Amino acid sequence: MKWYDDIKIEELPGDLQLVARCCSVEIAIELAEKMGSVTIYVRSIDNLLIGKKKEYIIRNFKGNNHKQLAIDTGVSERYVYDVLADERRKKQSGQKSLFNDE
């Protein structure tokens, strides 16, 4: 048992309750101890995640694993097909491709 196991989320101040609900009380306490009194703005990383998911899909496409790529990245199978089709169009038009030229 750790010293913070008795701390209830409701006892934490303000936004640390959000952190604890999302991550854990342990992480909320660590964040408060290391960054206490510092204002932190957490920006959306949607664009980063979209780009990384596309890269992952393209890099890990094996020819018939559309469904698994959709599951791995949390997107629809249709989205996987669209990403791969867009990548093929780029490659055919001579644009920079994420596919390795073999």
Number of C-alpha atoms within 10 A of each C-alpha: 5 6 7 10 9 9 12 11 16 12 9 17 10 9 10 20 18 16 18 18 13 11 11 15 22 16 14 20 18 12 13 15 10 9 11 11 8 8 7 8 6 6 6 8 8 9 9 9 12 13 11 13 20 18 15 14 23 20 12 14 16 10 6 8 13 20 14 15 23 18 11 12 17 10 14 14 17 11 15 23 16 12 16 17 12 13 19 17 12 15 15 11 10 9 11 10 16 14 16 7 6 3
